[in-house]
Amino acid sequence: MTDTMHDDPYAAAQDTTAGKVFTVTGQDWDSVVAGIDGEAEERVVVNMGPQHPSTHGVLRLILELDGETVTECRCGIGYLHTGIEKTMEYRNWTQGVTLCTRMDYLANFHYEAAYCLAVERLLGIEADIP
């Protein structure tokens, strides 16, 4: 393996006069970069994340900046690989509530509410909320 090769399929490196430059690919990063070719020099695309799995939720943000102002933000999700989704496949719908609250310990209510609303919609339940 040479100095410019990496194990990560979403990162490539090339040697330049300024040193080693890393290029990030994957998800819609390529389309974002292609969409800003020829734009003003003040416009910058920044890849933020994904954060480490032990942090509060795992999320990748692709930010477009115009000077110091964020003009667009695209979210890349799917970095929480704890097997919860696969485990939920082998549980009934009432047991899934307990598991979905553990996907992100800071937003557990949000995950539980989204799960319950999805199950109610799939089962055709249209009860009024008091």
C-alpha positions as a Markdown table, in Angstrom:
| # | Residue | x | y | z |
|---|---|---|---|---|
| 1 | Met | 0.0 | 0.0 | 0.0 |
| 2 | Thr | 1.4 | 3.4 | -1.0 |
| 3 | Asp | 1.4 | 6.6 | 1.1 |
| 4 | Thr | -1.5 | 8.0 | -1.0 |
| 5 | Met | -3.8 | 4.9 | -0.6 |
| 6 | His | -6.3 | 4.5 | 2.3 |
| 7 | Asp | -8.6 | 1.7 | 3.5 |
| 8 | Asp | -11.5 | 4.1 | 3.6 |
| 9 | Pro | -13.5 | 3.9 | 0.3 |
| 10 | Tyr | -14.9 | 7.4 | 1.0 |
| 11 | Ala | -11.6 | 9.2 | 1.3 |
| 12 | Ala | -8.9 | 9.6 | -1.2 |
| 13 | Ala | -5.6 | 11.4 | -0.9 |
| 14 | Gln | -3.3 | 13.1 | -3.3 |
| 15 | Asp | 0.1 | 14.7 | -2.8 |
| 16 | Thr | 0.4 | 18.3 | -3.8 |
| 17 | Thr | 3.0 | 21.0 | -3.2 |
| 18 | Ala | 1.0 | 22.1 | -0.1 |
| 19 | Gly | 1.2 | 18.6 | 1.3 |
| 20 | Lys | -1.3 | 15.7 | 1.3 |
| 21 | Val | -4.9 | 16.7 | 0.3 |
| 22 | Phe | -7.8 | 14.5 | 1.3 |
| 23 | Thr | -11.0 | 14.3 | -0.7 |
| 24 | Val | -14.2 | 13.0 | 0.8 |
| 25 | Thr | -16.8 | 11.2 | -1.3 |
| 26 | Gly | -20.0 | 9.3 | -0.6 |
| 27 | Gln | -23.7 | 10.1 | -0.1 |
| 28 | Asp | -24.4 | 13.3 | -2.0 |
| 29 | Trp | -21.1 | 15.0 | -1.4 |
| 30 | Asp | -20.1 | 14.7 | -5.1 |
| 31 | Ser | -23.3 | 16.3 | -6.3 |
| 32 | Val | -22.8 | 19.2 | -3.8 |
| 33 | Val | -19.3 | 19.8 | -4.9 |
| 34 | Ala | -20.2 | 19.6 | -8.6 |
| 35 | Gly | -23.1 | 22.0 | -8.1 |
| 36 | Ile | -20.8 | 24.8 | -6.8 |
| 37 | Asp | -18.1 | 24.7 | -9.5 |
| 38 | Gly | -17.6 | 28.1 | -10.9 |
| 39 | Glu | -19.3 | 29.8 | -8.0 |
| 40 | Ala | -17.9 | 32.7 | -6.0 |
| 41 | Glu | -14.7 | 32.1 | -4.0 |
| 42 | Glu | -16.5 | 32.9 | -0.8 |
| 43 | Arg | -18.7 | 29.9 | -1.1 |
| 44 | Val | -17.3 | 26.9 | 0.7 |
| 45 | Val | -18.6 | 23.3 | 1.2 |
| 46 | Val | -17.7 | 21.8 | 4.6 |
| 47 | Asn | -18.1 | 18.2 | 5.6 |
| 48 | Met | -18.9 | 18.0 | 9.3 |
| 49 | Gly | -18.9 | 14.6 | 10.8 |
| 50 | Pro | -19.9 | 11.9 | 11.2 |
| 51 | Gln | -19.2 | 12.3 | 14.9 |
| 52 | His | -17.9 | 9.5 | 17.0 |
| 53 | Pro | -20.6 | 6.9 | 17.9 |
| 54 | Ser | -20.2 | 7.6 | 21.6 |
| 55 | Thr | -21.4 | 11.2 | 21.2 |
| 56 | His | -25.0 | 12.4 | 21.4 |
| 57 | Gly | -26.5 | 10.9 | 18.3 |
| 58 | Val | -24.5 | 10.2 | 15.1 |
| 59 | Leu | -25.0 | 12.6 | 12.2 |
| 60 | Arg | -23.0 | 13.9 | 9.3 |
| 61 | Leu | -23.7 | 17.4 | 8.0 |
| 62 | Ile | -22.7 | 18.8 | 4.6 |
| 63 | Leu | -22.7 | 22.5 | 5.0 |
| 64 | Glu | -22.5 | 25.1 | 2.3 |
| 65 | Leu | -21.1 | 28.4 | 3.5 |
| 66 | Asp | -21.2 | 31.8 | 1.8 |
| 67 | Gly | -18.6 | 33.7 | 3.8 |
| 68 | Glu | -19.5 | 33.1 | 7.4 |
| 69 | Thr | -23.2 | 32.3 | 6.7 |
| 70 | Val | -24.5 | 28.7 | 6.3 |
| 71 | Thr | -26.6 | 28.8 | 3.2 |
| 72 | Glu | -27.5 | 25.1 | 3.0 |
| 73 | Cys | -27.3 | 22.1 | 5.2 |
| 74 | Arg | -27.7 | 18.5 | 4.1 |
| 75 | Cys | -27.9 | 15.7 | 6.7 |
| 76 | Gly | -26.4 | 12.3 | 6.3 |
| 77 | Ile | -28.0 | 9.8 | 8.6 |
| 78 | Gly | -27.4 | 6.0 | 9.2 |
| 79 | Tyr | -24.3 | 6.1 | 11.2 |
| 80 | Leu | -25.8 | 4.4 | 14.3 |
| 81 | His | -25.0 | 0.7 | 13.8 |
| 82 | Thr | -25.9 | -0.9 | 17.0 |
| 83 | Gly | -28.1 | -3.6 | 15.6 |
| 84 | Ile | -31.3 | -2.2 | 17.2 |
| 85 | Glu | -33.1 | -2.2 | 13.8 |
| 86 | Lys | -32.3 | -5.9 | 13.2 |
| 87 | Thr | -33.3 | -6.8 | 16.8 |
| 88 | Met | -36.6 | -5.1 | 16.4 |
| 89 | Glu | -37.4 | -7.3 | 13.4 |
| 90 | Tyr | -37.7 | -10.2 | 15.9 |
| 91 | Arg | -40.0 | -8.5 | 18.4 |
| 92 | Asn | -43.6 | -7.6 | 18.2 |
| 93 | Trp | -44.7 | -4.0 | 17.8 |
| 94 | Thr | -45.2 | -3.4 | 21.5 |
| 95 | Gln | -41.7 | -4.6 | 22.4 |
| 96 | Gly | -40.2 | -2.3 | 19.8 |
| 97 | Val | -41.1 | 0.8 | 21.9 |
| 98 | Thr | -38.5 | -0.3 | 24.5 |
| 99 | Leu | -35.8 | -0.7 | 21.9 |
| 100 | Cys | -36.3 | 2.4 | 19.9 |
| 101 | Thr | -35.9 | 4.6 | 22.9 |
| 102 | Arg | -32.3 | 3.3 | 23.3 |
| 103 | Met | -31.1 | 4.4 | 19.9 |
| 104 | Asp | -30.2 | 7.9 | 21.2 |
| 105 | Tyr | -30.4 | 8.5 | 24.9 |
| 106 | Leu | -30.8 | 12.2 | 24.6 |
| 107 | Ala | -33.7 | 12.1 | 22.1 |
| 108 | Asn | -35.4 | 8.9 | 23.3 |
| 109 | Phe | -38.9 | 10.6 | 23.5 |
| 110 | His | -38.6 | 11.7 | 19.9 |
| 111 | Tyr | -37.7 | 8.2 | 18.7 |
| 112 | Glu | -40.5 | 6.7 | 20.7 |
| 113 | Ala | -43.1 | 9.2 | 19.4 |
| 114 | Ala | -42.0 | 8.6 | 15.8 |
| 115 | Tyr | -42.1 | 4.8 | 16.2 |
| 116 | Cys | -45.6 | 4.9 | 17.8 |
| 117 | Leu | -46.9 | 7.2 | 15.2 |
| 118 | Ala | -45.5 | 5.0 | 12.4 |
| 119 | Val | -47.0 | 1.8 | 14.0 |
| 120 | Glu | -50.4 | 3.5 | 14.4 |
| 121 | Arg | -50.4 | 4.6 | 10.8 |
| 122 | Leu | -49.4 | 1.1 | 9.6 |
| 123 | Leu | -52.2 | -0.5 | 11.8 |
| 124 | Gly | -54.8 | 2.1 | 10.7 |
| 125 | Ile | -55.3 | 3.5 | 14.2 |
| 126 | Glu | -56.8 | 7.0 | 14.1 |
| 127 | Ala | -57.6 | 7.6 | 17.8 |
| 128 | Asp | -58.0 | 11.1 | 19.0 |
| 129 | Ile | -55.3 | 12.3 | 21.3 |
| 130 | Pro | -56.9 | 13.8 | 24.5 |
